[in-house]
Amino acid sequence: MSDAATLLSRIAGGDRAALQSLYKAQSVRLFGVAMAILRDRDAAADALHDGFVNIARRAGQFDPALGAAEAWTGAVIRHAALDIARRRGREMPTDDATLGDTPVEATQLDAIAAGEEGVRLRSCLEQLPEKNRKGILLAFVDGLSHPQIAARLELPLGTVKAWIRRGLLTLRECLA
């Protein structure tokens, strides 16, 4: 059992110190997950907070037989970020600085995206067929679910899932 899985087991038993340890061990990575979806530091921090509240509440639902604890915590944070993205999709940004609608300074994640890894990722994405690239970007950048992508593209759900899956497999090979 991994350290994260052990911590989740302890959190399920009400161990607050285990929750703090899990936060210290995984918050940087999980913040990156939220930032990749939201591209806003404050919103990503909110997603991280909401996600850890959910982790504390639902730690007992983690089953190590079904996958890694790190993947489970990542999924919890991803869902929290997607919830925020959906809510934000209904907001109308303005150019009024008094309302807080000002450009955000580049972050470390932005620097990485502009660096070598970002260049490699963009290059690999450009090599994908348009249908695969569009599905991946709608899912992982815009934070849309598969049914939302299918509705937006006016395609059957199974087709969208297949395109995204094939695209991710090709992307993985390219990045390896």
HELIX and SHEET records of a PDB file:
HELIX    1   1 ASP A    3  ALA A   12  1                                  10    
HELIX    2   2 ARG A   16  LEU A   38  1                                  23    
HELIX    3   3 ARG A   41  ARG A   58  1                                  18    
HELIX    4   4 ALA A   59  GLN A   61  5                                   3    
HELIX    5   5 PRO A   64  LEU A   66  5                                   3    
HELIX    6   6 ALA A   69  ARG A   88  1                                  20    
HELIX    7   7 ALA A   97  LEU A   99  5                                   3    
HELIX    8   8 GLN A  108  ALA A  114  1                                   7    
HELIX    9   9 GLU A  116  GLN A  127  1                                  12    
HELIX   10  10 GLU A  130  PHE A  140  1                                  11    
HELIX   11  11 HIS A  146  LEU A  153  1                                   8    
HELIX   12  12 LEU A  157  LEU A  175  1                                  19    
END                                                                             
